[in-house]
């Protein structure tokens, strides 16, 4: 079996390690040079040489291609996808947001594409090692393609669960990650800010806005979901950040469209007033523009 991993960032490292037990031919694709795999989990550091292919070229015989790219990477990834996928390729999409199949539909049948929800907080430490902060989890829609992919994963490392109401689970993650991420990225601070009740109240308002849009979009959000997220935030370690905050502090592009951006767009579609997410999308866009000018 030939399996490709496209995108060797934090999530690409987690997925690669979950496949390491399998007797498969693993190929790696990355736009920049990547010749080493380094992942830390607890006190264990896994280090292996890899050879990532950095120039798009046709490679035949893929059974699976696992795409670990952020939403804003997809435009530049099109030349890769055109060369790597075929009518027989099963593609797993691991990224934030909704409608994960959308960017791939020009090249693939919907039945070939598997959407996912991953919970794998991973960040690069000062030694340049991707550090996994807690045991990773993967949620998949309950279908035959998901069952096939589940059988490839070492579930002693990455737990996999199939869920019937995948849309609601997508929205639950989006509501939390977009609301929390916007607050941290715009403040430039970690979760110590939740010591301030005014910040907690603002977080609650962001959650409320997103829940309204989610419910209009068909998600079945439980009545105490806002309370759950607020209590969870209050228990976070003060130093906990988010991927959006990390990207801002590192001068990288912040993932807006897959988070606050999609909530803002759907709010307009459903004619729901969500001023905080609208404002967050605009301000984060300005942050991205300023960062790109500095680069």
Buried (B, 14 or more C-beta within 10 A) or exposed (E): EBBBBBBBBBBBBBBBBBBBEBEBEBBBBBBEEBEBBBBBBEEEEBEEEBEBBEEBEEBEEBBBBBBBBBBBBBEEBBEBBEBBBBEEBBBBBBBBBBEBBEBBEEBBEEEBBBBBBBEBBBBBEEEEBBBBBEEBEBBBBEEEBBEEBBEBBEEEBBBBBBBEBBBBBBBBBBBBBBBBBBBBBBEEBBBEBBEEEEBBEBBBBBBBBBBBBBBBBEBEBEEEBBEEBBEEBEEBEEEBBBBBBBBBBEEBBBBBBBBBBBBBBBBEEEEBEBEBBBBBBEBBBEBBEEBEEEE
